Amino acid sequence: MDNMTNELIIKGLTLDGKQFRPSDWAERLCGVMKCFEEDTGHYGHLTYSEFVRPISIQGVKCVVVNTVLESELPIAFKFFLDFAASNKLQTIDARADASASFGA
């Protein structure tokens, strides 16, 4: 992750270590971001925002949120934070800890 200090990672693990379901939650969540953006490309297929992307780390589905979103579209950034909090998902805020690792 080249820009890790500008990223928030939402892990597909609950605070008590259980895997979050459904298995495609990360892709679905990233798809929601398009609701916050104006579609200037007129694509007829699914594309992800430049601000969020689904990834897998050590076999765990995750969503990476570029923290620039906080200043560009604050309501969307809040949506992602609220999603993580309401589903009790683990997060890594690389802004707070640039040396954060995924092993915990």
C-alpha positions as CSV (number, residue, x, y, z in Angstrom):
1,M,0.0,0.0,0.0
2,D,1.9,3.0,-1.3
3,N,-0.3,5.6,0.4
4,M,-0.9,3.8,3.7
5,T,-0.6,7.0,5.9
6,N,-3.7,8.3,4.0
7,E,-5.8,5.2,4.5
8,L,-8.3,3.8,6.8
9,I,-8.7,0.0,6.6
10,I,-12.0,-1.6,7.6
11,K,-11.3,-5.3,8.3
12,G,-13.8,-8.0,7.8
13,L,-13.4,-9.1,11.4
14,T,-15.6,-8.1,14.2
15,L,-14.1,-6.8,17.4
16,D,-14.4,-10.3,18.9
17,G,-12.6,-11.8,16.0
18,K,-15.5,-13.3,14.0
19,Q,-15.6,-13.2,10.2
20,F,-18.0,-10.6,8.9
21,R,-20.7,-11.8,6.4
22,P,-21.8,-11.9,3.7
23,S,-18.6,-13.0,1.9
24,D,-18.9,-10.2,-0.7
25,W,-19.5,-7.4,1.9
26,A,-16.4,-5.5,0.8
27,E,-17.3,-5.3,-2.8
28,R,-20.9,-4.3,-1.9
29,L,-19.7,-1.6,0.4
30,C,-17.3,-0.1,-2.2
31,G,-20.1,-0.2,-4.7
32,V,-22.2,2.1,-2.4
33,M,-19.6,4.8,-2.8
34,K,-20.9,5.4,-6.3
35,C,-24.1,6.8,-4.8
36,F,-22.1,9.7,-3.3
37,E,-20.3,10.5,-6.6
38,E,-21.5,12.0,-9.8
39,D,-21.1,9.5,-12.6
40,T,-19.3,11.4,-15.3
41,G,-18.0,8.4,-17.1
42,H,-21.5,6.9,-17.9
43,Y,-20.2,3.4,-17.4
44,G,-22.7,0.6,-17.7
45,H,-20.7,-1.6,-15.4
46,L,-19.5,-1.6,-11.9
47,T,-16.5,0.6,-11.2
48,Y,-15.1,1.6,-7.8
49,S,-14.4,5.0,-6.6
50,E,-10.9,6.4,-6.4
51,F,-11.5,6.8,-2.6
52,V,-12.4,3.2,-1.7
53,R,-11.4,-0.3,-2.8
54,P,-11.9,-3.8,-1.7
55,I,-8.8,-5.9,-0.9
56,S,-7.9,-9.1,0.9
57,I,-5.2,-9.2,3.5
58,Q,-4.0,-12.5,4.8
59,G,-7.3,-14.0,3.6
60,V,-9.5,-11.4,5.3
61,K,-11.7,-9.2,3.2
62,C,-11.1,-5.5,3.8
63,V,-12.1,-2.1,2.5
64,V,-9.4,0.6,2.1
65,V,-10.7,4.1,2.4
66,N,-8.5,7.0,1.3
67,T,-8.8,9.6,4.0
68,V,-8.9,12.4,1.5
69,L,-12.5,11.4,1.3
70,E,-13.0,13.1,4.7
71,S,-12.4,16.5,3.1
72,E,-13.8,15.8,-0.3
73,L,-17.1,14.1,0.7
74,P,-17.4,14.2,4.5
75,I,-20.9,12.5,4.5
76,A,-19.5,9.6,2.6
77,F,-16.5,9.3,4.9
78,K,-18.9,9.3,7.9
79,F,-20.9,6.6,6.2
80,F,-17.9,4.3,6.1
81,L,-16.9,5.0,9.7
82,D,-20.5,4.5,10.8
83,F,-20.7,1.2,8.9
84,A,-17.6,-0.1,10.7
85,A,-18.8,1.1,14.1
86,S,-22.4,-0.2,13.7
87,N,-21.1,-3.6,12.6
88,K,-18.4,-3.7,15.3
89,L,-15.7,-4.1,12.7
90,Q,-12.0,-3.8,13.4
91,T,-10.3,-0.8,11.8
92,I,-6.7,0.5,11.3
93,D,-6.4,4.2,11.0
94,A,-3.0,4.6,9.4
95,R,-3.1,8.4,10.1
96,A,-3.0,7.7,13.8
97,D,-0.3,5.0,13.5
98,A,1.8,5.0,10.4
99,S,3.5,1.9,11.6
100,A,0.2,0.0,12.1
101,S,0.4,-3.6,11.1
102,F,-2.4,-6.1,10.3
103,G,-1.3,-8.9,12.6
104,A,-3.4,-8.2,15.7
